[in-house]
């Protein structure tokens, strides 16, 4: 189907709108997301013994738009993290290649996925999509490492995008971390995953100049990364588990690193 704003379902093509806001489409997104979340909760409990800590910090965070940032240590992190801030629903960013994949691409868009094109000529489109996401749901989720580093508990360098948009929109940033440890289950070594939500961080004021805000975003990103790494270390994240960057899947996440 065509990637038009009023379409209820579609296959994304390069050059299409990055976020759809028509009311029927948004309703379908909400229904799809809740259906996946209800199925996902017992699955995550079974696979990883999933627990979330620090949810009360969500209620203490400032009112208004909010940007979540997380480390990305397992492929199912998006489900773990979205379960951790229910009943809120959030948009999230991901590689454009994933959204271009038949069937999977449509599903992730229905779950709130916003593709990030590599084409530098679409920077303005990306900025407009970020603004629309925060206006529509007031929640937007980034993985600032840029990809999944399997079972990693030593956070990789952050890209500044999430923090730049936080400064430009004055959305508070709520960090959360996936903490991984091992446990014995029926005599076998299993990986246990917890999500720890940290205190909201207020971005520096916007200067009105893109280059100034970008420099401030780089410093802001470094500070938040430090807080997140401290949280993983304090919770006992097992750094011996690391398995390297998630292998590329042709047609899904095979953009050049």
ROTORLO-283911 format. One record per residue (C-alpha): residue in one letter; y, z, x. Coordinates in steps of 0.1 Angstrom, whole numbers, plus 5000, padded with zeros to 4 digits. Last residue first. Layout:
<nodes>
NODE   votor   north     up   east
NODE       A       Y      Z      X
...
</nodes>
This chain:
<nodes>
NODE   votor   north     up   east
NODE       X    5002   5107   5288
NODE       X    4997   5071   5275
NODE       X    4992   5071   5237
NODE       X    4955   5073   5229
NODE       X    4957   5099   5201
NODE       X    4940   5082   5172
NODE       X    4934   5045   5179
NODE       X    4909   5053   5207
NODE       X    4903   5090   5209
NODE       X    4918   5105   5241
NODE       X    4901   5135   5255
NODE       X    4918   5169   5249
NODE       X    4936   5180   5280
NODE       X    4916   5203   5303
NODE       X    4887   5227   5295
NODE       X    4903   5261   5298
NODE       X    4880   5290   5289
NODE       X    4888   5311   5321
NODE       X    4922   5319   5308
NODE       X    4909   5344   5282
NODE       X    4938   5356   5260
NODE       X    4940   5394   5262
NODE       X    4966   5401   5235
NODE       X    4992   5410   5261
NODE       X    4986   5378   5280
NODE       X    4990   5357   5249
NODE       X    5022   5375   5239
NODE       X    5036   5372   5274
NODE       X    5030   5335   5273
NODE       X    5048   5332   5240
NODE       X    5078   5351   5252
NODE       X    5080   5330   5283
NODE       X    5077   5298   5263
NODE       X    5107   5310   5242
NODE       X    5128   5314   5273
NODE       X    5119   5280   5287
NODE       X    5126   5263   5254
NODE       X    5160   5279   5251
NODE       X    5169   5267   5286
NODE       X    5158   5232   5278
NODE       X    5176   5234   5244
NODE       X    5209   5244   5261
NODE       X    5207   5214   5283
NODE       X    5200   5192   5253
NODE       X    5229   5208   5233
NODE       X    5253   5199   5261
NODE       X    5240   5163   5263
NODE       X    5243   5159   5225
NODE       X    5278   5172   5222
NODE       X    5287   5190   5189
NODE       X    5284   5223   5207
NODE       X    5256   5238   5185
NODE       X    5254   5276   5187
NODE       X    5224   5290   5207
NODE       X    5192   5293   5187
NODE       X    5182   5326   5171
NODE       X    5146   5336   5178
NODE       X    5123   5349   5151
NODE       X    5099   5376   5162
NODE       X    5064   5366   5171
NODE       X    5034   5355   5150
NODE       X    5000   5360   5166
NODE       X    4972   5337   5156
NODE       X    4936   5347   5165
NODE       X    4907   5326   5176
NODE       X    4873   5338   5187
NODE       X    4851   5316   5208
NODE       X    4813   5323   5206
NODE       X    4788   5334   5232
NODE       X    4754   5336   5215
NODE       X    4732   5367   5208
NODE       X    4737   5365   5171
NODE       X    4775   5364   5177
NODE       X    4788   5376   5210
NODE       X    4825   5373   5215
NODE       X    4849   5352   5235
NODE       X    4887   5353   5234
NODE       X    4914   5328   5224
NODE       X    4949   5336   5213
NODE       X    4967   5309   5194
NODE       X    5004   5316   5196
NODE       X    5033   5317   5172
NODE       X    5070   5313   5178
NODE       X    5096   5314   5150
NODE       X    5127   5294   5158
NODE       X    5158   5299   5136
NODE       X    5174   5267   5122
NODE       X    5209   5260   5135
NODE       X    5205   5223   5126
NODE       X    5216   5210   5160
NODE       X    5203   5240   5179
NODE       X    5169   5240   5162
NODE       X    5167   5202   5166
NODE       X    5172   5207   5204
NODE       X    5146   5235   5204
NODE       X    5120   5213   5188
NODE       X    5127   5184   5211
NODE       X    5128   5203   5244
NODE       X    5093   5195   5257
NODE       X    5075   5226   5268
NODE       X    5056   5230   5301
NODE       X    5020   5240   5296
NODE       X    5010   5274   5282
NODE       X    4983   5292   5301
NODE       X    4957   5302   5275
NODE       X    4941   5268   5273
NODE       X    4910   5263   5251
NODE       X    4915   5225   5251
NODE       X    4950   5214   5260
NODE       X    4962   5197   5228
NODE       X    4993   5175   5231
NODE       X    5031   5175   5233
NODE       X    5034   5210   5248
NODE       X    5062   5216   5222
NODE       X    5037   5217   5193
NODE       X    5062   5216   5165
NODE       X    5063   5229   5129
NODE       X    5091   5223   5103
NODE       X    5100   5246   5074
NODE       X    5130   5244   5051
NODE       X    5108   5225   5027
NODE       X    5130   5196   5016
NODE       X    5162   5202   5037
NODE       X    5142   5211   5068
NODE       X    5121   5180   5064
NODE       X    5151   5158   5057
NODE       X    5169   5169   5088
NODE       X    5138   5163   5110
NODE       X    5134   5128   5094
NODE       X    5171   5120   5100
NODE       X    5167   5129   5137
NODE       X    5135   5109   5140
NODE       X    5152   5078   5124
NODE       X    5181   5082   5148
NODE       X    5157   5082   5178
NODE       X    5140   5051   5165
NODE       X    5153   5028   5192
NODE       X    5135   5050   5218
NODE       X    5101   5036   5205
NODE       X    5076   5064   5211
NODE       X    5074   5070   5174
NODE       X    5070   5106   5162
NODE       X    5049   5107   5130
NODE       X    5057   5134   5104
NODE       X    5026   5151   5090
NODE       X    5030   5171   5058
NODE       X    4994   5173   5046
NODE       X    4998   5141   5027
NODE       X    5009   5125   5060
NODE       X    4978   5138   5076
NODE       X    4956   5123   5049
NODE       X    4972   5089   5051
NODE       X    4967   5087   5088
NODE       X    4931   5099   5086
NODE       X    4924   5071   5061
NODE       X    4932   5043   5086
NODE       X    4948   5055   5119
NODE       X    4985   5047   5121
NODE       X    4993   5084   5115
NODE       X    4974   5094   5146
NODE       X    4991   5068   5167
NODE       X    5025   5081   5157
NODE       X    5018   5113   5175
NODE       X    5024   5145   5155
NODE       X    5052   5165   5139
NODE       X    5047   5192   5112
NODE       X    5061   5197   5077
NODE       X    5057   5232   5064
NODE       X    5043   5250   5033
NODE       X    5050   5287   5028
NODE       X    5023   5306   5009
NODE       X    5010   5307   5036
NODE       X    5023   5313   5071
NODE       X    4990   5320   5090
NODE       X    4970   5294   5071
NODE       X    4994   5267   5084
NODE       X    4988   5280   5119
NODE       X    4950   5279   5118
NODE       X    4950   5244   5101
NODE       X    4974   5229   5127
NODE       X    4953   5246   5154
NODE       X    4921   5227   5144
NODE       X    4921   5206   5176
NODE       X    4921   5238   5198
NODE       X    4946   5251   5223
NODE       X    4980   5239   5211
NODE       X    5007   5264   5218
NODE       X    5030   5270   5188
NODE       X    5066   5264   5176
NODE       X    5078   5270   5140
NODE       X    5112   5258   5130
NODE       X    5130   5276   5101
NODE       X    5157   5266   5077
NODE       X    5173   5294   5057
NODE       X    5169   5332   5055
NODE       X    5166   5350   5088
NODE       X    5132   5363   5099
NODE       X    5121   5398   5086
NODE       X    5097   5384   5061
NODE       X    5080   5362   5087
NODE       X    5078   5392   5110
NODE       X    5055   5408   5085
NODE       X    5030   5381   5093
NODE       X    5025   5397   5128
NODE       X    4988   5391   5132
NODE       X    4965   5364   5118
NODE       X    4927   5365   5120
NODE       X    4901   5337   5124
NODE       X    4865   5346   5132
NODE       X    4864   5313   5149
NODE       X    4839   5290   5131
NODE       X    4832   5312   5100
NODE       X    4867   5325   5095
NODE       X    4881   5290   5101
NODE       X    4857   5275   5075
NODE       X    4865   5303   5050
NODE       X    4902   5295   5053
NODE       X    4899   5257   5054
NODE       X    4887   5251   5019
NODE       X    4916   5269   5003
NODE       X    4940   5253   5029
NODE       X    4927   5218   5022
NODE       X    4932   5221   4985
NODE       X    4966   5237   4990
NODE       X    4977   5208   5012
NODE       X    4965   5181   4988
NODE       X    4983   5197   4959
NODE       X    5015   5200   4978
NODE       X    5014   5165   4992
NODE       X    5007   5151   4957
NODE       X    5038   5170   4944
NODE       X    5059   5156   4973
NODE       X    5048   5121   4964
NODE       X    5057   5126   4928
NODE       X    5092   5139   4938
NODE       X    5101   5111   4962
NODE       X    5107   5126   4997
NODE       X    5088   5105   5022
NODE       X    5091   5111   5059
NODE       X    5089   5087   5089
NODE       X    5100   5056   5070
NODE       X    5081   5026   5081
NODE       X    5088   5008   5114
NODE       X    5052   5009   5126
NODE       X    5029   5010   5096
NODE       X    5018   5040   5075
NODE       X    4990   5035   5050
NODE       X    5000   5045   5015
NODE       X    4997   5070   4988
NODE       X    5020   5081   4960
NODE       X    5045   5053   4968
NODE       X    5081   5061   4959
NODE       X    5095   5062   4994
NODE       X    5080   5029   5004
NODE       X    5052   5024   5029
NODE       X    5036   4996   5010
NODE       X    5000   5000   5000
</nodes>
